[in-house]
Amino acid sequence: MFPQNKKPIKHRKMERMIKQASKARLRNPVRGLKGLSCLYIIPRFNAPKGVITESLHNTFAGVTRLFIKTMVSNPNGKWYVKGQITDINKFLLSVKCKTSK
């Protein structure tokens, strides 16, 4: 889907993550970190290995943003739908979920 980088991505290390987090601020994140976490004080807890990435916010939120931008930003674009918003809304409102008996 996306071209692969020639260099493999480095896995995060706890020490580097703490340094980056200590430099980060809520409105000025560093490598996705917005500040220090209270989880860092848990003995033997390794944040890079102990936190499961959650696909909804890591991937799909960015993809959805890209789709919306693609569909409404370029009137001459192949996927432009801004002129069809009323029809799209009408269709979406007409969809009924199947109920179980």
C-alpha positions in Angstrom: 0.0 0.0 0.0 2.7 2.5 1.0 6.3 2.3 -0.2 8.5 0.7 2.4 11.4 2.8 3.9 14.8 1.5 2.9 15.9 1.6 6.5 13.9 -0.5 9.0 12.2 1.5 11.7 14.0 1.4 15.1 12.1 0.0 18.0 11.6 2.4 20.8 13.8 2.1 23.8 12.6 3.0 27.3 15.5 5.4 28.0 15.1 7.3 24.7 11.3 7.4 25.2 11.7 9.0 28.7 14.1 11.6 27.2 11.7 12.5 24.4 8.7 12.6 26.8 10.5 14.9 29.1 11.2 17.4 26.3 7.6 17.1 25.0 4.6 19.3 26.0 0.9 18.8 25.4 0.8 21.3 22.5 4.4 20.4 21.3 4.7 16.6 21.1 8.0 14.9 20.4 7.8 11.7 18.3 4.1 11.3 19.3 4.8 11.8 23.0 3.0 14.6 24.8 4.8 14.4 28.1 5.9 12.1 30.9 3.5 9.3 32.0 3.0 8.1 35.6 3.4 4.6 34.2 7.2 5.3 33.9 7.6 4.9 37.7 6.2 1.4 37.8 9.2 -0.9 38.6 10.2 -3.1 35.6 7.5 -1.6 33.4 8.8 -1.0 29.8 6.4 1.3 28.0 7.5 0.5 24.4 7.0 -3.2 25.1 4.2 -3.0 27.7 1.7 -0.8 25.8 -0.4 -2.2 23.0 -0.8 0.1 20.1 -4.4 0.8 19.4 -5.2 0.8 15.6 -8.3 3.1 15.7 -6.3 6.1 16.8 -2.9 5.2 15.4 -4.0 4.3 11.9 -7.7 4.8 11.0 -8.1 8.3 12.4 -5.4 9.5 10.0 -6.7 7.5 7.1 -10.2 8.9 7.6 -8.8 12.5 7.8 -7.0 11.8 4.5 -10.2 10.4 2.8 -12.3 13.4 3.9 -9.6 15.8 2.7 -9.4 14.0 -0.6 -13.2 13.9 -1.1 -13.9 17.6 -0.3 -10.8 19.6 -1.2 -10.3 19.4 -5.0 -13.4 20.2 -7.1 -11.6 18.7 -10.2 -10.4 15.6 -8.3 -11.6 12.1 -9.1 -13.1 11.5 -5.7 -14.7 14.9 -5.1 -18.1 14.6 -3.4 -18.9 18.0 -1.9 -21.6 18.7 -4.4 -23.3 15.4 -3.5 -23.5 15.8 0.3 -27.3 16.0 0.3 -27.6 12.7 -1.6 -25.0 11.1 0.6 -26.8 12.2 3.8 -30.2 11.0 2.4 -28.7 7.6 1.6 -27.0 7.3 5.0 -30.2 8.2 6.8 -32.1 5.6 4.9 -29.9 2.8 6.0 -31.7 0.6 8.5 -30.1 -2.0 10.7 -31.4 -5.5 10.6 -33.2 -6.3 13.9 -33.2 -9.8 15.4 -36.5 -11.4 16.2 
